[in-house]
Amino acid sequence: MKRITVVGTGYVGLVTGTCFAETGNQVLCVDIDANKVEKMRSGQVPIYEPHLDVLFERNIKADRLRFTTSLDEGVEFGEIIFLALPTPPGEDGSADLSYILGVADQLGKMIQGYKVIVDKSTVPVGTAEKVHQAIANHAQFPFDVVSNPEFLREGFAVDDFMKPDRVVIGTSSERAQKEMEQLYKPFVRQGNPIIVMDEKSAELTKYAANAFLATKITFMNEVANFCELVGADVDKVRIGIGSDDRIGRRFLFPGIGYGGSCFPKDVQALVKSGKEEGFNFKILEAVMAVNEEQKTVLMPKIANFFRGDLKGRKIAIWGLAFKPDTDDIREAPALYMIDELLKAGAEVHAFDPEAMHNVKNQLGDSIHYGSTEYDVLTNADAVVICTEWGIFRNPDFNRMKELMKDTVIFDGRNLFDTKEMTDRGFYYQSIGRNTIQI
C-alpha cells in the first residue's frame, strides 16, 4: 500500500486516482474547484465513463479515496504525487504548461522529505526537465520527476488502466523506478510489460502513439473519399488491408474525422514542437488538414440532396460526443456539422445519450434537444448520424419512417448496410460506399 496524491481531477486524474485506490492504495485527490470537490466527496462522479462510478463509490466508502482543495495537504500526504493537470493548446498550437509548472513551483516550497513527482499529463518533450527545475528552485529535500504517460481510451478508460497493454515509465532514477514498478505491479500480473526509458523518450512515446493513430484514421478517411469517386466499397477495402497483421484491423473505420481531448491537441502540439526544433512533420501537417475537411465531409452531400436550399429544413442529429460511451464534446465533428447546418439556415434538433448537457452549455438554445433519439425525428427532413452510440445501431426503422417527413439518412459512421437501407425505403448516404438511388 502506498500513499498517493493526484493533483487534478479531470478525466485522467479521476480515473488514475480511483483505479489506484481500487488496488488498495490510499489516494488523496486535489482540485481547486471547491464545489466539484464537495460533490465528489458526496459520491457524485463529475464525468461520464463506463464502470468508473462503481469503483468510485466503493473506494470512497472504504475510505481509500478522498478529496481536498488543499495542495499543502496533498503534498504532505503523498509519497508519490501525480500531476494530472490540463495542457490545453495555445493559440500557436503548443501545449500550455502553465498549470503544471505553476503547481511544480509550489511543490518545491512544500515537500518535506523524499517525493516522487509524476507527470501524468500529456506533455511535450523536455517537460520533465522544466518541472524538475521549477521544483528545485525552492526544494530543500530530495525528489525525482518521472514521466508516466497515460494511454486511456475514453469509454474504456477503467479497463485500460486496470489491464494496460503496457506501462511506460520515464526516469533516470533507480529509486523512482523501483517505486513506480511496485506501484504498477498489480496491474501487469498477466505479463504485459512495464517499459522503463528516459524521460524524453517517455514523453515522445505518448505523442508518437496518438499521432500515429490519428494518421491511421485519417489515411482511411482519404481512402474512403476516393472509394466514392471510383465506385469502390471502403468496407471491403478496410477488411482487405486490416487482415494484414503489419497494419491491423483497429482504427481503420472511416467516418467524419477524429476529435476528443487527445488526438487533435497532441498532433498539433507535436507539430509545434517539431517547428521549435527546426523540423517539419509533413505527414502530420497533412493529417491535420485532411481531418479538418473530413469533419464536414457530409455537408456537400446534404446540400446537394436538397439542391442547395437548406433554409427552414429540419435536420436531426444523432450523436454529439466525439465518440460513444463518453460525454466529451471537445473537437467533436458533430459540432462542426451543426455550425455548417445553422449557417445554411437549417433547424437542428439533436440527441445524445450523455453529451447534451455539455453541448447546451456551449451552444445554448441555438439548436433543439430531444429526450430520446426518436423525439428529434418528428417531421425531420433528414437525420445525420455523427456518433456511433450502440442505441443507434439497431433502431426501429418503421417508427423512423412514420415520424420523418422524408426518409433520408446521412451516416457519418457507416452504421448500416447500404442495400438493406435501400430495401427499407431510405435514401442512405454514408462514407466511402456507393449510394443506391431509390
C-alpha positions in Angstrom: 0.0 0.0 0.0 1.3 3.4 -0.9 0.0 6.9 -0.2 -0.7 8.6 -3.5 -1.7 12.2 -4.3 -3.3 13.1 -7.6 -3.3 16.8 -8.4 -6.2 17.5 -10.8 -9.4 15.5 -11.1 -10.2 15.8 -14.7 -10.6 12.8 -16.9 -7.1 11.4 -16.4 -6.7 12.4 -12.8 -10.0 10.9 -11.6 -9.5 7.6 -13.4 -5.9 7.4 -12.1 -6.8 8.1 -8.5 -9.8 5.8 -8.5 -8.0 2.9 -10.1 -5.0 3.2 -7.7 -7.4 3.2 -4.8 -9.0 0.0 -6.2 -5.7 -1.9 -5.7 -5.6 -1.0 -2.0 -3.6 2.3 -2.1 -4.6 5.3 -0.1 -5.4 8.1 -2.5 -6.0 11.8 -2.0 -7.1 13.8 -5.0 -6.6 17.6 -5.1 -8.6 20.1 -7.1 -9.0 23.9 -6.7 -12.8 23.7 -7.6 -14.4 23.6 -4.1 -17.8 22.8 -5.5 -16.5 19.9 -7.5 -14.6 18.5 -4.5 -17.7 18.7 -2.4 -19.8 16.8 -5.0 -17.1 14.1 -5.3 -17.0 13.7 -1.5 -20.7 13.0 -1.6 -20.2 10.3 -4.2 -21.0 12.3 -7.4 -18.8 11.4 -10.4 -18.2 14.6 -12.4 -17.6 12.8 -15.8 -19.3 10.0 -17.6 -17.1 7.0 -18.0 -18.4 3.4 -18.0 -17.7 1.5 -14.8 -16.0 4.4 -13.1 -19.0 5.1 -10.8 -18.8 1.6 -9.3 -15.1 1.8 -8.4 -15.5 5.5 -7.3 -18.3 4.7 -4.8 -16.7 1.6 -3.5 -13.4 3.3 -2.7 -15.0 6.3 -1.1 -16.9 4.0 1.2 -13.8 2.1 2.0 -12.0 5.5 2.8 -9.3 4.7 0.3 -10.3 7.6 -2.0 -10.6 11.1 -0.6 -10.7 14.7 -1.9 -9.4 18.1 -0.9 -8.8 21.6 -2.2 -5.6 21.9 -0.2 -2.4 21.3 -2.2 -0.4 21.5 1.1 -2.5 18.6 2.5 -1.9 16.6 -0.7 1.8 17.2 -0.7 2.2 16.2 2.9 0.1 13.1 2.4 1.5 11.5 -0.8 4.7 9.5 -1.2 4.1 9.7 -4.9 2.4 12.8 -6.4 0.8 12.6 -9.8 0.3 15.8 -11.8 -2.8 15.2 -13.9 -3.3 18.8 -15.0 -4.6 20.2 -18.3 -2.3 21.1 -21.1 -4.6 22.9 -23.5 -3.4 24.1 -26.9 -2.2 27.7 -27.0 -3.0 30.0 -29.9 0.1 28.7 -31.7 -0.8 25.1 -31.2 1.8 24.5 -28.5 0.9 22.8 -25.2 0.2 25.2 -22.4 2.3 24.1 -19.5 1.3 26.9 -17.1 -0.9 24.7 -14.9 1.8 22.1 -14.5 4.7 24.5 -13.9 2.6 26.6 -11.6 1.9 23.6 -9.4 5.6 22.5 -9.7 6.7 25.9 -8.4 4.5 25.4 -5.3 5.6 21.9 -4.7 9.2 22.9 -4.2 8.2 25.1 -1.3 6.1 22.3 0.3 7.8 19.0 0.1 9.2 17.7 3.4 11.2 14.5 2.7 11.7 12.5 -0.5 8.9 12.6 -3.0 8.3 11.1 -6.5 6.7 13.7 -8.7 5.0 12.1 -11.7 4.0 13.9 -14.9 0.8 12.0 -15.9 -0.5 14.7 -18.2 0.4 14.6 -21.9 3.4 17.0 -22.2 6.0 17.9 -24.8 9.5 16.6 -24.8 11.6 18.3 -22.2 8.7 19.0 -19.7 10.2 16.7 -17.0 13.3 18.9 -17.0 11.2 22.0 -16.7 9.2 20.5 -13.8 12.4 19.4 -12.1 13.9 22.9 -12.4 10.7 24.5 -11.1 10.7 22.3 -8.0 14.4 22.6 -7.5 14.3 26.4 -7.4 12.7 26.0 -3.9 13.2 22.4 -2.7 15.2 21.7 0.4 14.6 17.9 0.2 15.4 15.2 -2.4 12.8 14.4 -5.1 12.6 12.7 -8.5 10.5 13.7 -11.5 9.1 10.8 -13.6 7.2 10.8 -16.9 4.4 8.3 -16.9 2.1 8.9 -19.9 -1.4 7.6 -19.9 -2.9 5.5 -22.7 -6.5 5.6 -21.8 -9.3 5.5 -24.4 -12.4 7.4 -23.4 -15.2 4.9 -22.9 -12.7 2.2 -22.0 -10.5 4.1 -19.5 -11.1 1.9 -16.5 -10.3 -1.3 -18.4 -7.3 0.3 -20.0 -6.0 1.4 -16.6 -6.7 -1.8 -14.7 -5.4 -4.0 -17.6 -2.9 -1.9 -19.5 -1.2 -3.4 -22.6 2.0 -1.6 -21.4 3.1 0.8 -18.7 5.7 3.4 -19.7 8.0 4.9 -17.0 10.4 7.6 -17.9 13.1 8.1 -15.3 16.8 8.1 -14.8 16.5 7.4 -11.1 16.7 3.8 -9.8 14.9 4.8 -6.6 12.0 6.3 -8.5 12.0 3.4 -10.9 11.5 0.9 -8.0 8.7 3.0 -6.5 6.8 3.1 -9.8 7.4 -0.6 -10.6 6.0 -1.6 -7.2 3.0 0.7 -7.7 2.1 -0.8 -11.1 2.9 -4.4 -10.3 -0.7 -5.3 -9.5 -1.8 -4.1 -13.0 0.5 -6.2 -15.1 0.1 -9.7 -13.5 -0.8 -11.2 -16.8 2.7 -10.4 -18.1 2.2 -7.1 -20.0 5.4 -5.1 -19.9 6.5 -2.2 -17.7 8.8 -0.4 -20.1 11.4 1.9 -18.5 13.1 4.5 -20.5 14.5 8.0 -20.2 12.1 10.9 -19.5 12.3 12.5 -23.0 11.6 9.2 -24.7 8.6 8.6 -22.5 7.2 12.0 -23.3 7.6 11.5 -27.0 6.1 7.9 -26.8 2.7 9.3 -25.9 2.7 12.0 -28.7 4.0 9.5 -31.3 1.3 6.9 -30.4 -1.5 9.4 -30.7 -0.1 10.9 -33.8 0.2 7.5 -35.5 -3.3 6.5 -34.6 -4.6 9.9 -35.9 -2.7 9.3 -39.1 -4.2 5.8 -39.5 -7.7 7.1 -39.1 -7.1 10.0 -41.5 -5.5 7.8 -44.1 -8.6 5.5 -44.1 -10.8 8.6 -44.4 -9.0 9.6 -47.5 -9.2 6.1 -48.9 -13.0 6.2 -48.2 -13.4 9.5 -50.1 -11.5 8.1 -53.1 -13.7 5.0 -52.9 -16.7 7.1 -53.6 -15.1 8.7 -56.6 -14.2 5.3 -58.3 -17.1 3.2 -57.1 -15.2 1.0 -54.6 -16.6 -0.1 -51.3 -14.5 1.1 -48.3 -15.8 -1.7 -46.1 -14.3 -4.3 -48.4 -11.0 -2.3 -48.7 -10.9 -2.0 -44.9 -11.3 -5.7 -44.4 -8.7 -6.4 -47.1 -5.9 -4.3 -45.6 -6.9 -4.9 -42.0 -6.2 -8.6 -42.4 -2.5 -7.7 -42.9 -1.0 -8.1 -39.4 1.5 -5.4 -40.3 -1.4 -3.0 -40.5 -4.1 -4.4 -38.1 -7.8 -4.0 -38.0 -8.2 -1.3 -35.5 -8.5 2.4 -36.3 -9.5 1.7 -39.9 -13.1 2.6 -39.7 -13.9 5.6 -41.9 -16.0 8.5 -40.7 -16.3 12.2 -40.3 -12.9 12.7 -38.6 -11.4 12.3 -35.2 -12.0 14.6 -32.3 -11.7 14.5 -28.5 -9.3 15.7 -25.9 -6.2 13.9 -27.2 -5.7 13.4 -30.9 -6.3 17.0 -32.1 -4.2 18.8 -29.5 -1.5 16.1 -29.4 -0.9 16.1 -33.1 -0.9 19.9 -33.1 1.5 20.0 -30.2 3.9 17.5 -31.8 3.9 19.6 -35.0 4.6 22.7 -32.9 7.4 21.0 -31.0 9.0 20.0 -34.3 8.9 23.6 -35.6 10.6 24.8 -32.4 13.5 22.4 -33.3 13.5 23.4 -37.0 11.8 20.2 -38.0 8.6 19.9 -40.1 6.3 16.9 -39.6 5.0 17.0 -43.1 2.8 13.9 -42.7 1.1 15.3 -39.6 0.6 18.7 -41.2 -1.4 16.8 -43.9 -3.2 14.7 -41.2 -4.5 17.9 -39.6 -5.6 19.5 -42.8 -7.4 16.4 -44.0 -9.1 15.8 -40.7 -10.4 19.4 -40.6 -12.1 18.9 -44.0 -13.4 15.5 -43.0 -15.4 16.8 -40.1 -17.9 18.4 -42.6 -17.5 16.0 -45.5 -21.2 15.2 -45.3 -22.2 18.8 -45.8 -21.8 18.9 -49.6 -23.8 15.7 -49.8 -26.6 17.2 -47.7 -26.6 20.4 -49.7 -26.7 18.5 -53.0 -29.6 16.4 -51.9 -31.6 19.5 -51.0 -30.5 21.3 -54.2 -28.5 23.9 -52.2 -31.5 25.0 -50.2 -31.4 24.1 -46.5 -33.2 27.1 -45.2 -36.0 26.0 -42.8 -35.2 22.3 -43.2 -35.4 20.3 -40.0 -32.3 18.2 -39.7 -32.0 15.7 -36.9 -28.6 14.9 -35.4 -27.9 11.6 -33.8 -24.8 11.8 -31.6 -22.9 14.8 -30.2 -20.0 13.3 -28.3 -16.8 12.8 -30.3 -17.2 9.1 -29.7 -19.6 6.8 -27.9 -19.5 6.0 -24.2 -18.4 9.5 -23.2 -19.9 12.9 -22.7 -16.7 14.6 -24.1 -17.5 17.0 -26.9 -14.0 18.5 -27.4 -13.4 18.9 -31.1 -16.5 16.7 -31.8 -17.3 16.5 -35.5 -21.0 16.9 -34.7 -20.3 20.5 -33.5 -18.7 21.4 -36.9 -21.6 19.8 -38.7 -24.1 21.8 -36.6 -22.3 25.0 -37.3 -22.4 24.5 -41.0 -26.1 23.5 -40.9 -27.0 26.6 -38.9 -25.1 28.8 -41.3 -27.1 27.2 -44.2 -30.4 28.1 -42.4 -31.3 24.6 -41.2 -33.2 24.0 -38.0 -31.2 21.5 -35.9 -32.7 19.0 -33.5 -30.1 16.9 -31.7 -30.0 13.9 -29.3 -27.1 12.2 -27.5 -27.4 9.8 -24.5 -24.8 11.7 -22.4 -23.4 14.8 -24.1 -26.4 17.1 -24.4 -25.7 19.0 -21.2 -22.2 19.8 -22.4 -23.5 20.9 -25.8 -26.2 23.1 -24.3 -23.6 24.8 -22.1 -21.7 25.6 -25.3 -24.4 26.2 -27.9 -27.3 27.3 -25.7 -30.7 27.4 -27.4 -29.3 27.8 -30.9 -30.4 24.2 -31.5 -33.2 22.0 -30.1 -32.6 19.0 -27.8 -34.7 15.8 -27.7 -35.2 13.5 -24.8 -34.9 10.4 -27.0 -33.5 9.6 -30.4 -37.0 9.5 -31.8 -38.1 12.8 -30.4 -35.8 14.7 -32.9 -37.2 12.8 -35.9 -40.7 14.2 -35.9 -41.2 15.9 -39.3 -37.5 15.8 -39.9 -36.3 16.3 -43.5 -33.2 14.1 -42.7 -31.2 12.6 -39.9 -27.4 12.9 -39.7 -25.5 10.3 -37.6 -22.4 11.8 -36.1 -21.6 9.4 -33.2 -21.8 5.6 -33.3 -23.7 5.0 -30.0 -25.0 1.5 -29.6 -28.6 2.6 -29.4 -28.3 4.0 -33.0 -27.1 0.7 -34.4 -30.4 -1.1 -34.3 -33.2 1.5 -34.3 -36.9 0.9 -35.1 -36.8 1.8 -38.8 -40.6 1.5 -39.2 -41.0 4.1 -36.4 -38.4 6.3 -38.1 -40.4 6.2 -41.4 -43.6 7.1 -39.6 -42.0 10.1 -37.8 -39.8 11.6 -40.5 -41.1 13.9 -43.2 -38.7 12.3 -45.6 -36.8 9.1 -45.1 -33.3 10.4 -45.6 -30.2 9.4 -43.6 -26.7 10.8 -43.9 -24.5 8.4 -41.9 -21.1 9.7 -40.8 -20.2 6.4 -39.1 -21.3 3.8 -41.6 -23.6 2.0 -39.1 -25.9 0.3 -41.6 -25.7 -1.8 -44.8 -26.4 0.2 -47.9 -28.5 -2.3 -49.7 -30.6 -3.1 -46.6 -31.3 0.6 -46.1 -32.4 0.9 -49.7 -34.6 -2.1 -49.4 -36.2 -0.5 -46.3 -37.1 2.5 -48.4 -34.5 5.0 -47.1 -32.3 7.3 -49.1 -29.0 6.5 -47.4 -25.6 8.1 -47.9 -22.5 7.1 -45.9 -18.7 7.4 -46.1 -16.8 5.6 -48.8 -19.7 3.5 -50.1 -22.0 3.7 -53.1 -25.4 5.3 -52.6 -28.1 3.3 -54.2 -30.7 5.6 -55.5 -34.4 4.9 -54.8 
